[in-house]
């Protein structure tokens, strides 16, 4: 009698495990875990049924399946970018609702709403020390905010920038980008900002000297991204014109043009050692290049247009 009961319970456990596996394949992670647990004894120290080892597999898969442990809710339109602070304790998001928002990375709680832009915000990035956030917007400006006080440090909308370092007061702005600002990012040392715009240009800003260092001109279409090299000495840009370009960050001199993509280039970033650049394009390829004027290194083809490509920390091939 006991043997029959045990066999029936094992068959039930096998059946429950198969259902749990099916739920997992359908993406129902929590449901799969609950069903798989039903296939195991409630108390392993005093089992009321035989232990079916197969039930542990869907539980393990469910636990390791990527699941959101926090949801940051508050934006009133599409969220187009999100980034961690350098210490990983906060997240900043940018939205088409015209705001950037600061969140607690542990529980998704809203810490601050960064307002002031008059059109959608395309990107938001932390400074290397995590003290400031720079945002880029369709209102043709980038804005620099002090997270400790919530004060606006500067509006980057001109060929010169003047900021009172003592109290963060904006002293002056002049007309600058003539179209949407797509991206704004800090240099690795936090002393400069680079902005990319639909006016086909890139501006380099020196935050200490309160002036625009250089205007990078040469693209024949909107510039979709601009990023400093790890040492801060170069900038790589990506454009609607189907090219990426490498620039000297001090002089604004063009060092190389990476040609080969047959559609817009969404993004371009450096490898951790700065020796290579990886580009992502709407032509369904990501391409690897030498960071100096040398031939293209490699091409990887995907099934869909590439929006963003990054190299692993090791700097190896993707």
C-alpha positions as CSV (number, residue, x, y, z in Angstrom):
1,X,0.0,0.0,0.0
2,X,2.8,2.4,1.0
3,X,4.7,1.5,-2.2
4,X,1.7,2.3,-4.3
5,X,1.2,5.6,-2.6
6,X,4.9,6.5,-3.1
7,X,4.7,5.6,-6.8
8,X,1.6,7.7,-7.2
9,X,3.2,10.6,-5.5
10,X,6.3,10.3,-7.8
11,X,4.1,10.2,-10.8
12,X,2.3,13.3,-9.6
13,X,5.7,15.0,-9.0
14,X,6.8,14.2,-12.5
15,X,3.5,15.6,-13.9
16,X,3.9,18.8,-11.8
17,X,7.5,19.2,-13.0
18,X,6.5,19.0,-16.6
19,X,3.8,21.6,-16.1
20,X,6.4,23.8,-14.3
21,X,8.8,23.5,-17.2
22,X,6.0,24.5,-19.6
23,X,5.1,27.5,-17.6
24,X,8.8,28.5,-17.5
25,X,9.0,28.2,-21.3
26,X,6.0,30.6,-21.5
27,X,7.8,33.1,-19.3
28,X,5.6,32.5,-16.2
29,X,8.5,32.4,-13.8
30,X,6.7,32.8,-10.5
31,X,4.0,30.3,-11.5
32,X,6.6,27.8,-12.5
33,X,8.4,28.0,-9.2
34,X,5.2,27.6,-7.2
35,X,4.1,24.5,-9.2
36,X,7.6,22.9,-8.9
37,X,7.6,23.4,-5.2
38,X,4.3,21.4,-5.0
39,X,6.2,18.5,-6.4
40,X,8.5,18.4,-3.4
41,X,7.9,17.6,0.3
42,X,6.8,20.6,2.3
43,X,9.4,19.8,5.0
44,X,12.5,18.0,3.8
45,X,13.3,17.0,7.4
46,X,10.0,15.1,7.6
47,X,9.1,14.3,4.0
48,X,5.4,13.5,3.4
49,X,6.2,12.3,-0.1
50,X,9.2,10.9,-2.1
51,X,11.7,13.5,-3.2
52,X,11.7,13.8,-7.0
53,X,15.0,15.4,-7.9
54,X,13.7,16.5,-11.3
55,X,11.6,19.2,-9.6
56,X,14.7,21.1,-8.5
57,X,15.6,21.9,-12.1
58,X,12.7,24.3,-12.9
59,X,13.2,25.9,-9.5
60,X,16.8,26.6,-10.3
61,X,16.0,27.9,-13.7
62,X,13.3,30.2,-12.3
63,X,15.7,31.6,-9.7
64,X,18.4,32.3,-12.3
65,X,16.0,33.7,-14.9
66,X,16.4,37.4,-15.2
67,X,13.6,39.0,-13.2
68,X,13.0,42.6,-12.2
69,X,13.3,43.1,-8.5
70,X,12.3,46.7,-8.7
71,X,10.2,48.8,-11.1
72,X,10.7,52.5,-11.3
73,X,7.3,54.1,-12.1
74,X,6.6,57.8,-12.6
75,X,7.5,58.9,-16.1
76,X,4.5,60.0,-18.2
77,X,6.0,59.0,-21.6
78,X,8.5,56.6,-23.2
79,X,11.7,56.1,-21.1
80,X,14.5,56.3,-23.7
81,X,17.6,55.8,-21.5
82,X,18.6,54.7,-18.1
83,X,22.1,54.5,-16.4
84,X,23.6,53.5,-13.1
85,X,25.6,55.9,-11.0
86,X,29.3,55.0,-10.6
87,X,28.7,53.5,-7.2
88,X,25.6,51.5,-8.4
89,X,23.3,52.9,-5.8
90,X,21.2,55.2,-8.0
91,X,19.8,55.1,-11.5
92,X,19.0,58.1,-13.7
93,X,16.4,57.8,-16.5
94,X,15.5,60.1,-19.4
95,X,12.1,60.4,-20.9
96,X,10.0,61.9,-23.7
97,X,7.9,63.5,-20.9
98,X,10.7,66.2,-20.7
99,X,12.2,65.1,-17.4
100,X,15.0,63.0,-16.1
101,X,14.4,61.1,-12.8
102,X,16.7,59.9,-10.1
103,X,15.9,56.5,-8.5
104,X,17.1,54.3,-5.7
105,X,18.7,51.3,-7.4
106,X,17.8,49.0,-4.4
107,X,14.0,49.4,-4.4
108,X,13.1,51.7,-7.4
109,X,12.0,54.6,-5.1
110,X,11.9,58.0,-6.8
111,X,14.6,60.3,-5.3
112,X,14.3,63.4,-7.5
113,X,12.7,64.7,-10.7
114,X,15.1,66.8,-12.8
115,X,12.9,69.4,-14.6
116,X,13.6,72.4,-16.8
117,X,13.8,71.0,-20.3
118,X,11.0,72.2,-22.6
119,X,11.0,69.1,-24.8
120,X,11.7,65.4,-24.5
121,X,14.9,64.3,-22.9
122,X,17.1,62.0,-25.0
123,X,19.8,61.0,-22.6
124,X,21.0,61.3,-19.0
125,X,24.4,60.5,-17.6
126,X,26.2,60.7,-14.3
127,X,29.6,62.4,-13.9
128,X,32.4,60.0,-12.9
129,X,32.1,61.0,-9.2
130,X,28.4,60.7,-9.2
131,X,27.8,64.3,-8.1
132,X,26.3,65.7,-11.3
133,X,24.0,64.5,-14.1
134,X,24.0,65.9,-17.6
135,X,20.9,65.6,-19.8
136,X,20.4,66.2,-23.5
137,X,17.1,67.3,-25.0
138,X,15.1,68.0,-28.1
139,X,14.9,71.6,-26.8
140,X,18.5,72.0,-28.3
141,X,20.2,72.2,-24.9
142,X,22.0,70.0,-22.4
143,X,21.6,70.8,-18.7
144,X,24.0,70.1,-15.9
145,X,22.5,69.4,-12.4
146,X,24.0,69.1,-9.0
147,X,22.4,66.0,-7.3
148,X,23.4,67.1,-3.8
149,X,21.4,70.3,-4.0
150,X,19.1,69.7,-7.0
151,X,20.4,73.0,-8.3
152,X,20.9,73.7,-12.0
153,X,24.6,74.3,-12.5
154,X,24.4,75.2,-16.2
155,X,22.5,75.1,-19.4
156,X,24.8,74.0,-22.2
157,X,23.3,75.9,-25.1
158,X,26.0,78.1,-26.3
159,X,29.5,78.4,-27.6
160,X,30.6,79.6,-24.2
161,X,29.6,78.4,-20.8
162,X,29.9,80.4,-17.5
163,X,29.2,78.8,-14.2
164,X,29.7,80.1,-10.7
165,X,31.5,77.2,-9.0
166,X,30.8,78.6,-5.5
167,X,27.0,78.5,-5.7
168,X,26.2,76.8,-9.0
169,X,24.5,79.9,-10.4
170,X,24.3,80.2,-14.1
171,X,26.1,83.3,-15.2
172,X,25.5,83.4,-18.9
173,X,24.6,81.3,-22.0
174,X,24.9,81.9,-25.7
175,X,23.2,80.3,-28.6
176,X,24.8,77.0,-29.6
177,X,23.3,73.9,-31.1
178,X,20.8,74.7,-33.8
179,X,18.8,71.5,-33.5
180,X,18.0,68.5,-31.2
181,X,20.7,67.5,-28.8
182,X,20.8,63.7,-28.9
183,X,23.5,62.8,-26.4
184,X,25.6,64.4,-23.6
185,X,28.3,62.6,-21.8
186,X,31.1,63.4,-19.3
187,X,34.8,62.9,-20.0
188,X,36.4,60.2,-17.8
189,X,37.9,62.9,-15.5
190,X,34.6,64.7,-15.2
191,X,36.0,68.0,-16.4
192,X,34.4,68.1,-19.9
193,X,31.1,67.3,-21.5
194,X,30.6,66.3,-25.1
195,X,27.2,66.9,-26.8
196,X,26.0,65.4,-30.1
197,X,23.3,67.1,-32.2
198,X,21.0,66.8,-35.2
199,X,22.6,70.0,-36.5
200,X,25.4,67.6,-37.7
201,X,27.9,68.9,-35.1
202,X,29.5,67.9,-31.8
203,X,30.5,70.4,-29.1
204,X,33.2,69.9,-26.5
205,X,32.7,71.8,-23.2
206,X,35.3,72.6,-20.6
207,X,33.4,72.9,-17.3
208,X,36.4,74.5,-15.4
209,X,37.3,77.1,-17.9
210,X,33.7,78.0,-18.6
211,X,34.1,77.7,-22.4
212,X,33.5,75.6,-25.4
213,X,36.7,73.9,-26.3
214,X,35.9,72.9,-29.8
215,X,33.3,72.3,-32.4
216,X,33.6,68.9,-34.3
217,X,32.2,69.4,-37.7
218,X,32.3,67.1,-40.7
219,X,29.4,64.8,-40.5
220,X,26.8,65.3,-43.2
221,X,23.8,64.1,-41.1
222,X,22.6,64.2,-37.5
223,X,25.1,63.0,-34.9
224,X,23.5,60.3,-32.9
225,X,26.2,59.6,-30.3
226,X,29.5,61.0,-29.0
227,X,31.8,59.3,-26.5
228,X,35.2,60.0,-25.0
229,X,38.0,57.4,-25.1
230,X,38.9,55.9,-21.7
231,X,41.9,58.3,-21.5
232,X,39.8,61.3,-22.5
233,X,42.1,62.2,-25.4
234,X,39.8,61.2,-28.2
235,X,36.1,61.3,-29.1
236,X,34.3,58.9,-31.4
237,X,31.0,60.0,-33.0
238,X,28.3,58.1,-34.9
239,X,26.0,59.6,-37.5
240,X,22.9,59.3,-39.7
241,X,25.4,59.8,-42.6
242,X,26.5,56.1,-42.2
243,X,29.9,56.9,-40.8
244,X,31.7,57.1,-37.4
245,X,34.5,59.5,-36.9
246,X,37.4,59.7,-34.6
247,X,38.5,63.1,-33.2
248,X,41.3,64.6,-31.1
249,X,39.5,65.8,-28.0
250,X,41.9,68.7,-27.3
251,X,42.1,70.3,-30.8
252,X,38.9,69.0,-32.4
253,X,40.9,67.7,-35.3
254,X,39.5,64.8,-37.3
255,X,41.7,61.7,-37.0
256,X,39.8,59.1,-39.0
257,X,36.6,58.4,-40.7
258,X,35.2,54.9,-40.4
259,X,33.3,54.1,-43.6
260,X,31.7,50.8,-44.6
261,X,28.2,50.8,-43.1
262,X,25.4,51.1,-45.6
263,X,22.9,52.8,-43.3
264,X,22.9,55.1,-40.3
265,X,25.3,54.4,-37.4
266,X,23.4,54.5,-34.1
267,X,26.3,54.3,-31.7
268,X,30.1,54.1,-31.5
269,X,32.1,53.2,-28.3
270,X,35.7,52.5,-27.4
271,X,37.1,49.3,-26.1
272,X,38.3,49.5,-22.4
273,X,41.9,50.0,-23.6
274,X,40.9,52.6,-26.1
275,X,42.6,50.7,-29.0
276,X,39.4,49.8,-30.8
277,X,36.0,51.1,-31.6
278,X,32.8,49.2,-32.1
279,X,29.9,50.6,-34.1
280,X,26.2,49.6,-34.3
281,X,24.2,50.3,-37.5
282,X,20.8,50.0,-39.0
283,X,22.4,48.0,-41.8
284,X,22.2,45.0,-39.4
285,X,25.9,44.8,-38.6
286,X,28.2,45.8,-35.8
287,X,31.7,46.5,-36.9
288,X,35.1,46.6,-35.1
289,X,37.7,49.1,-36.1
290,X,41.2,50.2,-35.1
291,X,41.0,53.4,-33.1
292,X,43.6,54.9,-35.4
293,X,43.3,55.2,-39.3
294,X,43.7,51.5,-40.0
295,X,41.4,49.1,-41.9
296,X,38.3,47.7,-40.4
297,X,39.0,44.7,-38.2
298,X,35.9,42.6,-38.2
299,X,32.2,42.5,-39.1
300,X,29.5,40.7,-37.2
301,X,26.1,40.3,-38.9
302,X,22.8,40.3,-36.8
303,X,19.3,39.5,-37.8
304,X,18.0,43.0,-36.9
305,X,19.4,46.6,-37.0
306,X,21.9,47.2,-34.2
307,X,21.0,50.1,-31.9
308,X,23.8,49.8,-29.4
309,X,27.1,47.9,-29.3
310,X,29.6,47.7,-26.5
311,X,32.8,45.8,-26.0
312,X,33.2,43.5,-23.0
313,X,35.5,44.7,-20.1
314,X,38.2,42.4,-21.3
315,X,38.3,44.2,-24.6
316,X,37.9,40.9,-26.4
317,X,35.8,40.1,-29.5
318,X,32.1,40.2,-28.9
